[in-house]
Amino acid sequence: MSHAFVVALAAITLFPPWLAAGLVFVFSFNKDFGRPGYTWYKDLFNRTQSGLATGLAGLAWGWAQAHFGAHPYLQEAAGILAASLVYFFVNVGASPT
């Protein structure tokens, strides 16, 4: 997990899941780009992992928004909770050991 988690959650609330995942994939920052030891395939894996976690969290956000419509605050809290949990578990589960 990184500081990109907050940016991904903000993108999920503002954009459709496919667009949020694409934005996170394209605009991921890699501080090692161009330095010795940089490997493109590790960067590609990390970008794909972040994009996948963001897209699935966006789907969880949409599901929670559709199923917890009784009260607006409950709906928002359930959406953030569902998106956060899905993002965390996908991001941690996809990490290499």
Beta strands, then each sheet from edge to edge (+ up, - down):
end
